[in-house]
Amino acid sequence: AQQGRVREKVYGKQKIYFADQEQLPAASDAELRGLDGEIAARSAQLQALQQSCRHMDAELKDLNSSMTTPEIAREIEALRKDCASYTEKLERIKSATNHVTPEEKEKVCREQQLYRREWRRRKRMATELLDAILEGYPKSKKQFFEEVGIETDEDHGVVLPAT
């Protein structure tokens, strides 16, 4: 700093040293324009390289996530075995002689509907009867059911099927 090669600036207790730019040769306008052009060219080159790098990273990610040829071969073989077993199962079902006829199915559906209707009717009668008893009963409904030993559908998680 004393010889004038480096400059010194004092900010409170801190001192900053930097090169004295007045000793450096001044660049002409043509040189500055040439440097600006070079900076622009290098920036464009950098952008192109970064874009190429991003494209290659995406391609690498796709290739790493895809299956290899041996893996695909194993997958195809497993799918063929599954297909063969399903075909065999289908043939067994088709060749079975114990199919349900539409008449039998209709009969079962009618019986189920009859039983469901009867269940609803009996449940409604029981509920009305219990409600009539509970009108004059001094304790709660739950206590009455426990004393008498009544178990409801709800206690067992049974739901009346929809029609």
Secondary structure as the mmCIF struct_conf table of DSSP 4:
data_model
#
loop_
_struct_conf.conf_type_id
_struct_conf.id
_struct_conf.beg_label_comp_id
_struct_conf.beg_label_asym_id
_struct_conf.beg_label_seq_id
_struct_conf.end_label_comp_id
_struct_conf.end_label_asym_id
_struct_conf.end_label_seq_id
BEND BEND1 GLN A 3 ARG A 5
STRN STRN1 VAL A 6 TYR A 11
TURN_TY1_P TURN_TY1_P1 GLY A 12 LYS A 13
STRN STRN2 GLN A 14 ALA A 19
HELX_RH_3T_P HELX_RH_3T_P1 GLN A 21 GLN A 23
BEND BEND2 LEU A 24 LEU A 24
HELX_LH_PP_P HELX_LH_PP_P1 PRO A 25 SER A 28
HELX_RH_AL_P HELX_RH_AL_P1 ASP A 29 SER A 65
BEND BEND3 SER A 66 SER A 66
HELX_LH_PP_P HELX_LH_PP_P2 MET A 67 THR A 68
HELX_RH_AL_P HELX_RH_AL_P2 THR A 69 SER A 95
BEND BEND4 THR A 97 THR A 97
HELX_LH_PP_P HELX_LH_PP_P3 HIS A 99 THR A 101
HELX_RH_AL_P HELX_RH_AL_P3 PRO A 102 GLU A 135
BEND BEND5 GLY A 136 GLY A 136
BEND BEND6 PRO A 138 LYS A 139
HELX_RH_AL_P HELX_RH_AL_P4 LYS A 141 VAL A 148
TURN_TY1_P TURN_TY1_P2 GLY A 149 GLY A 149
TURN_TY1_P TURN_TY1_P3 ASP A 153 ASP A 153
HELX_RH_3T_P HELX_RH_3T_P2 GLU A 154 HIS A 156
TURN_TY1_P TURN_TY1_P4 GLY A 157 GLY A 157
HELX_LH_PP_P HELX_LH_PP_P4 LEU A 160 ALA A 162
#
